Amino acid sequence: MTELTAEQRRAVETERNVLITAGAGTGKTRTMTERIIRKLDEIDHIQQLLVVTFTEDAASEVRHRVYGALLEQIRTGDPSRREHFERIRDQFPNHHISTMHTFFAALLRQHGHRLSEEDGGRVEPDFVILEGAEQRALLRDSVESVLDEAAQNRHSPLREPLALWLRSGVRRSQLCAAVEAIISRRIELRSWLEKARSLSFEALFQAHEAWGRALLKRLQAAFFSDSEVVQLLEHIRTCAPASDANDRLAKLREAVLRAFQEENPAGLLECLLTKQQRPRSFGNVGSQRNWDPEVLETLRGALTRLARRVEEEQSLRWDWDPSLESEAMALARALALLAEAALEQYRARKLARHLVDFVDLEDFAGRLVRQPEVRRLLHRQFRAIFIDEFQDTNRHQWGTFRAIAADPRTEKIPPGRLFLVGDEKQAIYEFRGGEVEVCRIAGQEVEEQLEFTVNFRSGSNLLLFTNAFFDRLLTGEAPYEARPQALAHREDRQPPVRFRPGEGTVVHWVLPVEGSRVGRQELRREARWIARHLREILDGAHSERYPGIAERARSGEPTIGILLRRSTHQRLYEDALRAYGVPFVAARGRGFFQRQEVRDLRNALIFLNDPEDDLALVGLLRSPLFGCSDLGLIRLRMAQEELGTLNFWDTLLRLEERGPSELEARFGEDAPAIYKAVVLLRRWQDRVGRKGIGLLLAQIVAETGLVAALSARPNGQQEVLNVEKFIDLAREFEAGAFPTLADFLLYLESQDAGDEEGDADLPEGGAVQILTVHRAKGLEWDLVVVPDTAGEFQTRVERAGRLRRAVFNGSDRHRRADLQRRGRGQELHRCGAGRPKPARGSPSFGTISRRSSGGVFWRSSDAFYTWPSLGRGEPCCSPRFAERNVSRSRWIGPPAGPTGFS
């Protein structure tokens, strides 16, 4: 406790519920560990403690630290409490320190039988969690099944909703993607889906119209009451002409004042904007004999600034178009009906196979804690709840944990139950539904909010930059915006470090690039350059610049970190490191199913499923499983032509029947490998269908000596672990509902599309570690390499724009061009953690039409699907969605009166 800062000590010792804003490197994990140990001293059993975070890596780190602190407490703590902590240590395997979804799964296995049909049906405790490509495949199959039924059955109630969308020019694949996106966000969209199903079209449209008109009025009223606009209006009002002149400027001034008094957007647009909706020029307006020169200049400047504000304010151009809104509502309701039917199909298929996905875990857990008996049990059990990375929590998750913490009788949270830690600037899980607003909501529930401001990780000059950068980037004015937080160096008054060439620890390598874009070839060249340089460092060639690094690396300590902005091109750097013999550990990147050792085993399974697949057999023979040379494969091809067989396997069988002498004459030194392959492949063929896939793979690995062959390679340890992981995946697959080899191969093919699976984790670290910046949180190395810094950063608007373009057909090229232009204009206009700030000319996201240029800005499909990162997947008729995105980041509050789908 003596080493803690005053901020950290306050967080550990407080007896109140606390929400801590802890920036990067401020020691929040250490502080949380100290707080957990303090709570363990107060409770009787470790199962009374609940600690949740977002990733398995983070949960593993917390478990490791807590167990280490527990052992330290036993060794050096108060002797009178040693027996208590020894008892807690013995209970440690029964802890609840995990990811949120792991906790939700445990909760569901224990209490899932309590769910009723209204809750989605009883969940058996032996359910299997559906994830990754398998989950996407089942969801897509369910959606396509519903669409096929609607298309083929003339009496289907979904036939007209489907036809409505297809007549709008949307392709089937795009409609499937839209329905899948809604199902994936079904918790947030539950109210909208229920209303779309239960209410008539007339009732829905009336509610939408009431909301739309109210929204327009509120947005426009907010503009007229804006402090900057009011100040400009005062300047215009005080700038009166010197005489009773009635020139053009005086008439324009009166028209502007009248438009403001009447809050008339059309009059304001006519006065200040051209027909092309650009600000008018006022430099030559007004006769100088009728105006004081200083007043004239002030008035012209005020009108110019006001015209620019009017141009930026999208809501002034909007109007209510009943026919357009009716068409949009019809499409919205049709999409909701299709999504509801597909969701029922998806649920039925999961229920039949005892499957749940991650959204189910959150949904069912929330339903369980609303049951009085379950809530009482959980409230009595968990005396302390810790939530790490709280900035990535969504409203539903927060509601679940709040229900557990609060007393069911009073709905108040007893003191000391909650310990919430987060940093709004680090919110990264918006794509999974995380909401920065939850930090504000939870802040109203706890008695104390603290901030950790001392950074122990970064240099003072880096902190100066990040403080200035985030202070301008993040305003915190709206609830959905992250707030800036200045971080101080651990030695607050230390002057900035100024590096001189040759003296600092930062080396900037610049490789020449041909052209304006950094493509895959440039990245491959960069990867090879880095790998060659690291090879030289490990060989001691640059010991004067990097003293001691080669020695520490040889001892196996984590010494060199290669941090990537993204895992997309991680394979390029891994391949380069292998080529130069640099041993490394890849921290769960991507492309597991494309690893060569995994592909070799897949080729074995593909051949066993279809012996006529020559490509799989050639890959299998060439692999370390048999080790046939390229010359041997050429001879096999020549033998096939000579014998006239249909495939390579028939050729091998014909040759093997003639005896070993024939094989030796044909293949020379490759004859033993060929003979071994024929014998083993025949044996494995007899095992297909009789043995499980996992056992079959284990037999293949054992009988070919694959582990020994891989272990002798430079990256052998990682490759052996990947083989073991592949066998484990096969065993897990067999535990589901698809036990055949053919189905497993189909599953592997579906994984190839995204291949987000990463390498198996090594049991211990490694001298060279390659991972993404996000996964490197809290880790330290003697040397850090940051490649791919010349790549262009992709904003969320650009990603959303790419999704948006997917829903338009060829006839919408003008709208596509408009959206592309607007997406490029956004760039770094950001107002919160993970949300872009609407810039000048940014698109509006409601279905309300625009008056400008006589055109409309209606997009029903993308309002539901293609902007989930901006609007949290809410329908276009949600007040939070529209007001958040169209009002220049100004929060207006909930609309008064009835709304559509709030």
Salt bridges, closest charged atoms under 4 A:
GLU3 OE1 - ARG30 NH2 3.49
GLU15 OE2 - ARG38 NH2 3.76
ASP41 OD1 - ARG81 NE 2.74
GLU42 OE1 - LYS39 NZ 3.52
GLU56 OE2 - ARG63 NH2 2.63
ASP57 OD2 - ARG775 NH2 2.25
GLU61 OE2 - ARG65 NE 2.78
GLU72 OE1 - ARG75 NH2 2.70
ASP90 OD1 - ARG89 NE 3.35
ASP119 OD1 - ARG367 NH1 3.70
GLU124 OE2 - ARG122 NE 3.33
ASP141 OD2 - ARG349 NH1 2.19
ASP148 OD1 - ARG172 NH2 2.85
GLU160 OE2 - ARG167 NH2 2.85
GLU180 OE2 - ARG140 NE 2.03
GLU188 OE1 - ARG185 NE 2.87
GLU209 OE2 - ARG213 NE 3.08
ASP226 OD2 - ARG309 NH1 3.26
ASP226 OD1 - ARG890 NH1 3.69
GLU228 OE1 - ARG309 NH1 2.99
GLU234 OE2 - ARG237 NH1 2.68
GLU254 OE2 - ARG253 NH1 2.97
GLU311 OE2 - ARG278 NH1 2.51
GLU311 OE1 - ARG840 NE 3.94
GLU312 OE1 - ARG309 NE 3.87
GLU312 OE2 - ARG840 NH2 3.32
GLU312 OE1 - ARG888 NE 3.39
ASP319 OD2 - ARG851 NH2 3.51
GLU325 OE1 - HIS208 NE2 2.96
GLU340 OE2 - ARG197 NH1 3.01
GLU344 OE2 - ARG347 NH1 3.04
ASP357 OD1 - ARG186 NH2 2.95
ASP357 OD2 - LYS350 NZ 3.67
ASP360 OD1 - ARG186 NH2 2.81
ASP360 OD2 - LYS350 NZ 2.38
GLU362 OE2 - HIS101 NE2 3.02
ASP363 OD1 - ARG190 NH2 2.50
ASP363 OD1 - ARG367 NE 3.14
GLU373 OE1 - ARG114 NH1 3.36
ASP388 OD1 - LYS28 NZ 2.55
GLU389 OE2 - LYS28 NZ 3.04
GLU389 OE2 - LYS777 NZ 2.81
ASP407 OD2 - ARG409 NH2 3.11
GLU411 OE2 - ARG375 NH1 2.86
GLU411 OE1 - ARG402 NH1 3.69
ASP423 OD1 - LYS425 NZ 3.44
GLU424 OE1 - ARG440 NH2 3.61
GLU424 OE2 - ARG483 NH2 2.50
GLU435 OE1 - ARG395 NE 2.72
GLU435 OE1 - ARG872 NE 3.91
GLU435 OE1 - ARG880 NH2 3.26
GLU437 OE1 - ARG835 NH2 3.44
GLU437 OE2 - ARG880 NH2 3.49
GLU437 OE2 - ARG884 NH2 2.66
GLU445 OE2 - ARG402 NE 3.00
GLU448 OE2 - ARG10 NE 2.72
GLU448 OE1 - ARG16 NH1 3.96
GLU503 OE1 - ARG500 NH1 3.97
GLU536 OE1 - HIS533 ND1 3.93
GLU536 OE1 - HIS542 NE2 3.00
ASP539 OD1 - ARG535 NH2 2.98
GLU551 OE2 - ARG554 NH2 3.81
GLU574 OE1 - ARG578 NH2 3.64
GLU574 OE1 - ARG595 NH2 2.95
ASP575 OD1 - ARG578 NH1 3.21
ASP630 OD1 - ARG622 NE 2.51
GLU641 OE2 - ARG637 NE 3.54
GLU642 OE2 - ARG666 NH2 2.72
GLU656 OE1 - ARG682 NH1 3.13
GLU662 OE2 - ARG658 NH1 3.66
GLU662 OE2 - ARG666 NE 3.03
GLU703 OE2 - ARG683 NH1 3.31
GLU719 OE1 - ARG713 NE 3.31
ASP728 OD1 - ARG731 NH1 3.78
ASP752 OD1 - ARG602 NH1 2.94
GLU757 OE2 - LYS725 NZ 2.73
ASP759 OD1 - ARG595 NE 2.66
ASP761 OD2 - ARG588 NE 3.05
ASP782 OD2 - ARG552 NE 3.14
ASP788 OD2 - ARG565 NH2 3.95
ASP788 OD2 - ARG566 NE 3.31
GLU792 OE1 - ARG517 NH1 3.50
ASP812 OD1 - ARG815 NH2 2.56
ASP818 OD1 - ARG821 NH2 2.45
ASP818 OD2 - ARG822 NE 2.74
ASP862 OD2 - ARG804 NH1 2.85
ASP862 OD2 - ARG859 NE 3.50
GLU874 OE2 - ARG880 NH1 2.92
GLU874 OE2 - ARG884 NH1 3.94
GLU883 OE2 - ARG218 NE 3.45
